[in-house]
Amino acid sequence: MAVTQQLARISGRWLDACRTSVDELVLLCSFGMAPAKDHLDLDWAPGPLLRIGELVCVDPDALAAFRCALDGDEEVNPAYRDHPQTVWEHPVTALEPAAVAVVAPLLRRVGAAMMTALAASDGEILAAVRELLPDVELPREYMLRHLTALLDFYDGAAERGLAVVLWWD
């Protein structure tokens, strides 16, 4: 089974519950806490997205925000590492609602530069994506779809004052 990155938008109150209860975090990571519209499956796109961001972004604050959007700020509950379903190398992390509000507009800046670079018919960016995702048939479309989903997901979380939790499943 492939390991893919998952994101969920939840309230700060639910995030606090996940910080204190492994059972609550298990419920979240089992897709039982938030509605489907508040989940995002980024598939294998995070690594290539970050690489494109590094190649095109000249604003260090925006790039740091982009990294944070894909990595989270801090581990939600270290006790979850002992759960049999966890991916040890990638702990469950989160961004508090206040951090999401800061990150979302910075993501848009990086996203605009990335979309422009991906729209180019050829070049370094598309070559990097092809190298990182050799089995993806339409790499430009794949990256644009996941980039757009990531930007929209964070915009929605910021608008609603929600936290974002990230894990690999």
N, CA and C atoms as a LAMMPS dump frame, in Angstrom:
ITEM: TIMESTEP
0
ITEM: NUMBER OF ATOMS
507
ITEM: BOX BOUNDS ff ff ff
-5.0000000000000000e+02 5.0000000000000000e+02
-5.0000000000000000e+02 5.0000000000000000e+02
-5.0000000000000000e+02 5.0000000000000000e+02
ITEM: ATOMS id mol type element x y z
1 1 1 N 0.843 -1.181 0
2 1 2 C 0 0 0
3 1 3 C 0.889 1.245 0
4 2 1 N 0.551 2.193 -0.818
5 2 2 C 1.317 3.431 -0.941
6 2 3 C 1.08 4.321 0.272
7 3 1 N 2.101 5.043 0.664
8 3 2 C 2.001 5.997 1.763
9 3 3 C 1.837 7.381 1.144
10 4 1 N 0.746 8.064 1.521
11 4 2 C 0.447 9.377 0.962
12 4 3 C 0.2 10.374 2.082
13 5 1 N 0.379 11.655 1.78
14 5 2 C 0.164 12.672 2.804
15 5 3 C -1.308 13.062 2.875
16 6 1 N -1.797 13.13 4.109
17 6 2 C -3.18 13.495 4.392
18 6 3 C -3.211 14.783 5.202
19 7 1 N -4.213 15.599 4.971
20 7 2 C -4.432 16.81 5.755
21 7 3 C -5.89 16.83 6.192
22 8 1 N -6.121 17.387 7.359
23 8 2 C -7.489 17.558 7.847
24 8 3 C -7.608 18.94 8.471
25 9 1 N -8.755 19.562 8.24
26 9 2 C -9.084 20.84 8.886
27 9 3 C -9.985 20.524 10.073
28 10 1 N -9.553 20.97 11.26
29 10 2 C -10.351 20.747 12.456
30 10 3 C -10.296 21.995 13.333
31 11 1 N -11.202 22.062 14.279
32 11 2 C -11.215 23.204 15.193
33 11 3 C -10.021 23.127 16.143
34 12 1 N -9.674 24.254 16.694
35 12 2 C -8.619 24.293 17.701
36 12 3 C -8.964 23.43 18.904
37 13 1 N -10.234 23.373 19.235
38 13 2 C -10.698 22.547 20.361
39 13 3 C -10.429 21.069 20.076
40 14 1 N -10.735 20.613 18.856
41 14 2 C -10.463 19.217 18.498
42 14 3 C -8.966 18.944 18.459
43 15 1 N -8.196 19.922 18.007
44 15 2 C -6.744 19.747 18.004
45 15 3 C -6.248 19.57 19.436
46 16 1 N -6.759 20.363 20.355
47 16 2 C -6.38 20.21 21.771
48 16 3 C -6.732 18.815 22.273
49 17 1 N -7.885 18.296 21.879
50 17 2 C -8.283 16.941 22.288
51 17 3 C -7.312 15.902 21.73
52 18 1 N -6.868 16.099 20.508
53 18 2 C -5.904 15.173 19.892
54 18 3 C -4.543 15.255 20.584
55 19 1 N -4.203 16.42 21.074
56 19 2 C -2.93 16.579 21.792
57 19 3 C -2.921 15.808 23.111
58 20 1 N -4.09 15.66 23.733
59 20 2 C -4.157 15.007 25.039
60 20 3 C -4.651 13.573 24.984
61 21 1 N -5.219 13.145 23.86
62 21 2 C -5.791 11.806 23.77
63 21 3 C -5.367 11.118 22.474
64 22 1 N -4.643 10.02 22.614
65 22 2 C -4.261 9.24 21.436
66 22 3 C -5.507 8.705 20.741
67 23 1 N -6.537 8.344 21.516
68 23 2 C -7.77 7.839 20.911
69 23 3 C -8.403 8.869 19.975
70 24 1 N -8.376 10.133 20.371
71 24 2 C -8.919 11.189 19.51
72 24 3 C -8.078 11.324 18.236
73 25 1 N -6.76 11.229 18.38
74 25 2 C -5.876 11.332 17.214
75 25 3 C -6.064 10.129 16.295
76 26 1 N -6.263 8.951 16.867
77 26 2 C -6.557 7.762 16.057
78 26 3 C -7.845 7.985 15.265
79 27 1 N -8.849 8.528 15.922
80 27 2 C -10.12 8.819 15.248
81 27 3 C -9.904 9.776 14.076
82 28 1 N -9.12 10.822 14.296
83 28 2 C -8.836 11.776 13.218
84 28 3 C -8.084 11.099 12.075
85 29 1 N -7.024 10.376 12.398
86 29 2 C -6.199 9.745 11.357
87 29 3 C -6.891 8.555 10.703
88 30 1 N -8.025 8.154 11.244
89 30 2 C -8.849 7.103 10.633
90 30 3 C -10.014 7.721 9.855
91 31 1 N -9.958 9.04 9.665
92 31 2 C -10.95 9.789 8.897
93 31 3 C -12.328 9.777 9.56
94 32 1 N -12.351 9.678 10.902
95 32 2 C -13.612 9.623 11.604
96 32 3 C -13.979 10.895 12.345
97 33 1 N -13.136 11.897 12.322
98 33 2 C -13.401 13.094 13.116
99 33 3 C -13.967 14.236 12.278
100 34 1 N -13.41 14.466 11.134
101 34 2 C -13.815 15.606 10.301
102 34 3 C -14.576 15.107 9.07
103 35 1 N -15.483 15.92 8.542
104 35 2 C -16.201 15.516 7.322
105 35 3 C -15.245 15.401 6.129
106 36 1 N -15.658 14.649 5.132
107 36 2 C -14.813 14.407 3.957
108 36 3 C -14.349 15.706 3.304
109 37 1 N -15.178 16.749 3.308
110 37 2 C -14.793 18.019 2.67
111 37 3 C -13.633 18.693 3.409
112 38 1 N -13.359 18.243 4.64
113 38 2 C -12.261 18.814 5.413
114 38 3 C -11.037 17.919 5.444
115 39 1 N -10.978 16.98 4.508
116 39 2 C -9.801 16.136 4.319
117 39 3 C -9.209 16.428 2.941
118 40 1 N -7.904 16.319 2.866
119 40 2 C -7.217 16.454 1.577
120 40 3 C -6.153 15.377 1.489
121 41 1 N -6.186 14.611 0.422
122 41 2 C -5.168 13.604 0.142
123 41 3 C -4.214 14.211 -0.89
124 42 1 N -3.001 14.503 -0.456
125 42 2 C -2.019 15.091 -1.373
126 42 3 C -1.226 14.041 -2.147
127 43 1 N -1.557 12.765 -1.941
128 43 2 C -0.905 11.699 -2.679
129 43 3 C 0.609 11.803 -2.48
130 44 1 N 1.393 11.716 -3.547
131 44 2 C 2.85 11.816 -3.473
132 44 3 C 3.333 13.216 -3.853
133 45 1 N 2.447 14.168 -3.907
134 45 2 C 2.791 15.503 -4.394
135 45 3 C 3.635 16.365 -3.443
136 46 1 N 3.651 16.155 -2.123
137 46 2 C 4.365 17.102 -1.256
138 46 3 C 5.838 17.306 -1.601
139 47 1 N 6.574 16.252 -1.826
140 47 2 C 7.997 16.397 -2.161
141 47 3 C 8.213 17.196 -3.438
142 48 1 N 7.561 16.821 -4.53
143 48 2 C 7.693 17.601 -5.754
144 48 3 C 7.182 19.04 -5.611
145 49 1 N 6.092 19.233 -4.861
146 49 2 C 5.607 20.598 -4.642
147 49 3 C 6.667 21.438 -3.938
148 50 1 N 7.267 20.869 -2.917
149 50 2 C 8.304 21.598 -2.195
150 50 3 C 9.495 21.891 -3.104
151 51 1 N 9.87 20.935 -3.921
152 51 2 C 11.012 21.15 -4.829
153 51 3 C 10.717 22.278 -5.818
154 52 1 N 9.528 22.302 -6.371
155 52 2 C 9.161 23.386 -7.286
156 52 3 C 9.186 24.718 -6.545
157 53 1 N 8.632 24.735 -5.346
158 53 2 C 8.644 25.954 -4.541
159 53 3 C 10.052 26.462 -4.321
160 54 1 N 10.975 25.548 -4.019
161 54 2 C 12.376 25.942 -3.807
162 54 3 C 12.997 26.521 -5.079
163 55 1 N 12.598 25.989 -6.229
164 55 2 C 13.166 26.461 -7.494
165 55 3 C 12.623 27.82 -7.924
166 56 1 N 11.371 28.123 -7.592
167 56 2 C 10.758 29.341 -8.131
168 56 3 C 10.58 30.465 -7.117
169 57 1 N 10.616 30.159 -5.837
170 57 2 C 10.29 31.173 -4.831
171 57 3 C 11.52 31.97 -4.428
172 58 1 N 11.425 33.283 -4.539
173 58 2 C 12.532 34.152 -4.137
174 58 3 C 12.285 34.792 -2.769
175 59 1 N 11.096 34.644 -2.229
176 59 2 C 10.734 35.221 -0.938
177 59 3 C 10.951 34.164 0.151
178 60 1 N 11.977 34.343 1.009
179 60 2 C 12.258 33.316 2.019
180 60 3 C 11.109 33.108 3.013
181 61 1 N 10.36 34.16 3.326
182 61 2 C 9.226 34.004 4.248
183 61 3 C 8.119 33.17 3.622
184 62 1 N 7.855 33.411 2.359
185 62 2 C 6.829 32.642 1.663
186 62 3 C 7.256 31.178 1.52
187 63 1 N 8.527 30.937 1.219
188 63 2 C 9.018 29.561 1.1
189 63 3 C 8.949 28.855 2.456
190 64 1 N 9.296 29.546 3.526
191 64 2 C 9.191 28.961 4.872
192 64 3 C 7.737 28.604 5.187
193 65 1 N 6.809 29.463 4.794
194 65 2 C 5.388 29.184 5.003
195 65 3 C 4.957 27.971 4.187
196 66 1 N 5.464 27.856 2.977
197 66 2 C 5.121 26.715 2.128
198 66 3 C 5.619 25.421 2.766
199 67 1 N 6.855 25.44 3.261
200 67 2 C 7.388 24.266 3.961
201 67 3 C 6.506 23.917 5.165
202 68 1 N 6.15 24.935 5.918
203 68 2 C 5.318 24.743 7.11
204 68 3 C 3.96 24.148 6.734
205 69 1 N 3.411 24.561 5.614
206 69 2 C 2.12 24.047 5.164
207 69 3 C 2.189 22.563 4.826
208 70 1 N 3.367 22.077 4.457
209 70 2 C 3.546 20.666 4.112
210 70 3 C 4.105 19.834 5.261
211 71 1 N 4.732 20.498 6.245
212 71 2 C 5.363 19.779 7.358
213 71 3 C 4.652 19.972 8.69
214 72 1 N 3.883 21.054 8.832
215 72 2 C 3.286 21.384 10.119
216 72 3 C 4.298 22.081 11.015
217 73 1 N 3.816 22.509 12.174
218 73 2 C 4.681 23.193 13.137
219 73 3 C 5.303 22.234 14.132
220 74 1 N 4.453 21.49 14.833
221 74 2 C 4.957 20.591 15.865
222 74 3 C 4.118 19.328 15.908
223 75 1 N 4.688 18.296 16.488
224 75 2 C 4.001 17.017 16.61
225 75 3 C 2.771 17.165 17.499
226 76 1 N 1.678 16.579 17.078
227 76 2 C 0.418 16.705 17.807
228 76 3 C 0.462 15.935 19.126
229 77 1 N 0.825 14.665 19.068
230 77 2 C 0.829 13.84 20.263
231 77 3 C 1.893 12.758 20.103
232 78 1 N 3.055 12.931 20.738
233 78 2 C 4.141 11.95 20.588
234 78 3 C 3.737 10.523 20.969
235 79 1 N 2.756 10.352 21.842
236 79 2 C 2.32 9.01 22.232
237 79 3 C 1.726 8.247 21.045
238 80 1 N 1.269 8.96 20.02
239 80 2 C 0.693 8.306 18.843
240 80 3 C 1.739 7.502 18.081
241 81 1 N 3.001 7.81 18.27
242 81 2 C 4.053 7.057 17.575
243 81 3 C 4.023 5.577 17.928
244 82 1 N 3.458 5.243 19.08
245 82 2 C 3.372 3.846 19.504
246 82 3 C 2.154 3.131 18.929
247 83 1 N 1.288 3.851 18.234
248 83 2 C 0.094 3.238 17.632
249 83 3 C 0.522 2.425 16.413
250 84 1 N -0.065 1.25 16.193
251 84 2 C 0.37 0.405 15.07
252 84 3 C 0.154 1.013 13.687
253 85 1 N -0.74 1.985 13.541
254 85 2 C -1.015 2.564 12.231
255 85 3 C -0.124 3.749 11.874
256 86 1 N 0.729 4.186 12.785
257 86 2 C 1.52 5.381 12.526
258 86 3 C 2.659 5.111 11.549
259 87 1 N 3.071 6.124 10.839
260 87 2 C 4.253 6.066 9.989
261 87 3 C 5.35 6.776 10.775
262 88 1 N 6.223 6.006 11.392
263 88 2 C 7.203 6.52 12.363
264 88 3 C 8.02 7.686 11.826
265 89 1 N 8.416 7.61 10.584
266 89 2 C 9.287 8.64 10.011
267 89 3 C 8.589 9.975 9.836
268 90 1 N 7.263 9.963 9.892
269 90 2 C 6.467 11.168 9.669
270 90 3 C 5.44 11.321 10.792
271 91 1 N 5.818 11.95 11.88
272 91 2 C 4.84 12.109 12.963
273 91 3 C 3.666 12.993 12.528
274 92 1 N 2.554 12.84 13.214
275 92 2 C 1.378 13.681 12.96
276 92 3 C 1.707 15.073 13.489
277 93 1 N 1.599 16.066 12.621
278 93 2 C 1.911 17.446 12.99
279 93 3 C 0.693 18.326 12.729
280 94 1 N 0.783 19.573 13.177
281 94 2 C -0.364 20.468 12.989
282 94 3 C 0.085 21.917 12.934
283 95 1 N -0.796 22.722 12.391
284 95 2 C -0.696 24.181 12.442
285 95 3 C -1.929 24.672 13.185
286 96 1 N -1.718 25.461 14.206
287 96 2 C -2.816 26.067 14.957
288 96 3 C -3.585 27.031 14.036
289 97 1 N -4.826 27.346 14.361
290 97 2 C -5.6 28.272 13.518
291 97 3 C -4.885 29.603 13.26
292 98 1 N -4.208 30.16 14.242
293 98 2 C -3.495 31.426 14.041
294 98 3 C -2.368 31.266 13.026
295 99 1 N -1.666 30.134 13.076
296 99 2 C -0.589 29.879 12.112
297 99 3 C -1.151 29.672 10.709
298 100 1 N -2.291 28.992 10.61
299 100 2 C -2.939 28.792 9.313
300 100 3 C -3.284 30.144 8.69
301 101 1 N -3.766 31.064 9.509
302 101 2 C -4.131 32.402 9.019
303 101 3 C -2.926 33.151 8.474
304 102 1 N -1.753 32.9 9.013
305 102 2 C -0.522 33.536 8.523
306 102 3 C -0.009 32.825 7.272
307 103 1 N -0.062 31.508 7.28
308 103 2 C 0.5 30.699 6.196
309 103 3 C -0.308 30.815 4.903
310 104 1 N -1.627 30.807 4.992
311 104 2 C -2.48 30.752 3.79
312 104 3 C -2.176 31.847 2.769
313 105 1 N -2.086 33.128 3.153
314 105 2 C -1.8 34.134 2.121
315 105 3 C -0.382 34.031 1.553
316 106 1 N 0.56 33.577 2.36
317 106 2 C 1.923 33.385 1.854
318 106 3 C 1.971 32.232 0.858
319 107 1 N 1.157 31.211 1.103
320 107 2 C 1.065 30.097 0.15
321 107 3 C 0.613 30.573 -1.215
322 108 1 N -0.309 31.507 -1.229
323 108 2 C -0.804 32.039 -2.503
324 108 3 C 0.329 32.672 -3.31
325 109 1 N 1.249 33.358 -2.616
326 109 2 C 2.389 33.967 -3.326
327 109 3 C 3.26 32.913 -3.988
328 110 1 N 3.603 31.882 -3.225
329 110 2 C 4.415 30.799 -3.787
330 110 3 C 3.627 30.085 -4.877
331 111 1 N 2.351 29.844 -4.608
332 111 2 C 1.513 29.133 -5.568
333 111 3 C 1.429 29.841 -6.904
334 112 1 N 1.33 31.164 -6.892
335 112 2 C 1.261 31.918 -8.154
336 112 3 C 2.535 31.713 -8.971
337 113 1 N 3.677 31.781 -8.319
338 113 2 C 4.953 31.576 -9.026
339 113 3 C 5.055 30.138 -9.537
340 114 1 N 4.581 29.195 -8.749
341 114 2 C 4.641 27.799 -9.163
342 114 3 C 3.728 27.534 -10.354
343 115 1 N 2.545 28.106 -10.333
344 115 2 C 1.619 27.901 -11.45
345 115 3 C 2.176 28.477 -12.74
346 116 1 N 2.805 29.625 -12.649
347 116 2 C 3.429 30.225 -13.825
348 116 3 C 4.535 29.315 -14.35
349 117 1 N 5.358 28.806 -13.452
350 117 2 C 6.454 27.927 -13.871
351 117 3 C 5.93 26.625 -14.463
352 118 1 N 4.885 26.072 -13.88
353 118 2 C 4.318 24.829 -14.399
354 118 3 C 3.616 25.03 -15.744
355 119 1 N 3.125 26.232 -15.988
356 119 2 C 2.434 26.515 -17.246
357 119 3 C 3.399 26.574 -18.424
358 120 1 N 4.68 26.819 -18.14
359 120 2 C 5.679 26.86 -19.219
360 120 3 C 5.689 25.499 -19.925
361 121 1 N 5.833 25.534 -21.234
362 121 2 C 5.722 24.312 -22.018
363 121 3 C 6.823 23.301 -21.733
364 122 1 N 7.948 23.758 -21.275
365 122 2 C 9.065 22.86 -20.999
366 122 3 C 9.994 23.575 -20.037
367 123 1 N 11.069 22.963 -19.68
368 123 2 C 12.045 23.643 -18.854
369 123 3 C 12.399 22.889 -17.591
370 124 1 N 13.148 23.582 -16.731
371 124 2 C 13.708 22.987 -15.519
372 124 3 C 12.632 22.476 -14.57
373 125 1 N 11.557 23.207 -14.439
374 125 2 C 10.519 22.834 -13.485
375 125 3 C 9.854 21.526 -13.892
376 126 1 N 9.409 21.441 -15.113
377 126 2 C 8.751 20.224 -15.576
378 126 3 C 9.725 19.045 -15.59
379 127 1 N 10.983 19.298 -15.911
380 127 2 C 11.994 18.239 -15.878
381 127 3 C 12.169 17.713 -14.452
382 128 1 N 12.184 18.622 -13.484
383 128 2 C 12.309 18.21 -12.083
384 128 3 C 11.111 17.375 -11.662
385 129 1 N 9.922 17.774 -12.07
386 129 2 C 8.714 17.024 -11.721
387 129 3 C 8.755 15.636 -12.352
388 130 1 N 9.154 15.561 -13.603
389 130 2 C 9.235 14.254 -14.284
390 130 3 C 10.235 13.339 -13.584
391 131 1 N 11.325 13.912 -13.123
392 131 2 C 12.334 13.122 -12.41
393 131 3 C 11.8 12.629 -11.067
394 132 1 N 11.069 13.475 -10.362
395 132 2 C 10.548 13.115 -9.05
396 132 3 C 9.331 12.197 -9.118
397 133 1 N 8.59 12.267 -10.208
398 133 2 C 7.377 11.459 -10.376
399 133 3 C 7.418 10.716 -11.712
400 134 1 N 8.361 9.789 -11.866
401 134 2 C 8.527 9.145 -13.176
402 134 3 C 7.325 8.319 -13.623
403 135 1 N 6.485 7.87 -12.705
404 135 2 C 5.353 7.027 -13.065
405 135 3 C 4.056 7.801 -13.294
406 136 1 N 4.105 9.117 -13.137
407 136 2 C 2.904 9.929 -13.344
408 136 3 C 2.823 10.304 -14.813
409 137 1 N 1.7 9.952 -15.443
410 137 2 C 1.524 10.15 -16.878
411 137 3 C 1.495 11.614 -17.303
412 138 1 N 0.75 12.434 -16.591
413 138 2 C 0.617 13.849 -16.917
414 138 3 C 1.126 14.667 -15.726
415 139 1 N 2.439 14.808 -15.596
416 139 2 C 3.003 15.425 -14.389
417 139 3 C 2.58 16.881 -14.171
418 140 1 N 2.479 17.661 -15.232
419 140 2 C 2.066 19.065 -15.077
420 140 3 C 0.651 19.139 -14.507
421 141 1 N -0.257 18.369 -15.078
422 141 2 C -1.64 18.372 -14.623
423 141 3 C -1.75 17.845 -13.191
424 142 1 N -0.978 16.803 -12.902
425 142 2 C -0.951 16.234 -11.552
426 142 3 C -0.52 17.293 -10.532
427 143 1 N 0.557 18.003 -10.84
428 143 2 C 1.072 19.01 -9.912
429 143 3 C 0.111 20.191 -9.787
430 144 1 N -0.433 20.656 -10.888
431 144 2 C -1.381 21.768 -10.827
432 144 3 C -2.623 21.405 -10.01
433 145 1 N -3.114 20.189 -10.196
434 145 2 C -4.292 19.739 -9.451
435 145 3 C -4.011 19.723 -7.94
436 146 1 N -2.863 19.181 -7.556
437 146 2 C -2.537 19.098 -6.132
438 146 3 C -2.157 20.458 -5.544
439 147 1 N -1.496 21.298 -6.318
440 147 2 C -1.168 22.639 -5.847
441 147 3 C -2.444 23.449 -5.616
442 148 1 N -3.35 23.404 -6.567
443 148 2 C -4.617 24.126 -6.432
444 148 3 C -5.392 23.619 -5.219
445 149 1 N -5.427 22.308 -5.042
446 149 2 C -6.137 21.731 -3.898
447 149 3 C -5.51 22.185 -2.584
448 150 1 N -4.183 22.22 -2.517
449 150 2 C -3.495 22.657 -1.295
450 150 3 C -3.808 24.118 -0.985
451 151 1 N -3.728 24.973 -1.984
452 151 2 C -4.006 26.401 -1.78
453 151 3 C -5.448 26.612 -1.337
454 152 1 N -6.39 25.961 -2.001
455 152 2 C -7.8 26.097 -1.645
456 152 3 C -8.083 25.546 -0.244
457 153 1 N -7.421 24.451 0.091
458 153 2 C -7.614 23.834 1.4
459 153 3 C -7.187 24.795 2.516
460 154 1 N -6.01 25.394 2.36
461 154 2 C -5.539 26.339 3.37
462 154 3 C -6.379 27.611 3.394
463 155 1 N -6.784 28.087 2.234
464 155 2 C -7.675 29.261 2.214
465 155 3 C -8.95 28.976 3.001
466 156 1 N -9.53 27.808 2.782
467 156 2 C -10.744 27.427 3.489
468 156 3 C -10.531 27.309 4.982
469 157 1 N -9.4 26.747 5.379
470 157 2 C -9.099 26.627 6.808
471 157 3 C -8.924 28.004 7.436
472 158 1 N -8.223 28.899 6.749
473 158 2 C -8.006 30.251 7.273
474 158 3 C -9.332 31.003 7.384
475 159 1 N -10.166 30.914 6.366
476 159 2 C -11.464 31.607 6.376
477 159 3 C -12.352 31.135 7.523
478 160 1 N -12.249 29.861 7.858
479 160 2 C -13.11 29.28 8.897
480 160 3 C -12.438 29.228 10.27
481 161 1 N -11.202 29.715 10.376
482 161 2 C -10.5 29.728 11.655
483 161 3 C -10.156 28.337 12.167
484 162 1 N -9.778 27.43 11.25
485 162 2 C -9.494 26.049 11.614
486 162 3 C -8 25.761 11.653
487 163 1 N -7.645 24.732 12.397
488 163 2 C -6.286 24.193 12.418
489 163 3 C -6.145 23.219 11.25
490 164 1 N -4.908 22.921 10.878
491 164 2 C -4.637 21.894 9.868
492 164 3 C -3.723 20.85 10.505
493 165 1 N -4.135 19.597 10.394
494 165 2 C -3.357 18.468 10.896
495 165 3 C -2.842 17.699 9.69
496 166 1 N -1.57 17.275 9.756
497 166 2 C -0.922 16.589 8.637
498 166 3 C -0.357 15.251 9.101
499 167 1 N -0.528 14.213 8.283
500 167 2 C 0.065 12.908 8.579
501 167 3 C 0.215 12.135 7.284
502 168 1 N 0.998 11.088 7.363
503 168 2 C 1.187 10.181 6.226
504 168 3 C 0.443 8.904 6.535
505 169 1 N -0.292 8.412 5.561
506 169 2 C -1.137 7.24 5.765
507 169 3 C -0.904 6.249 4.634
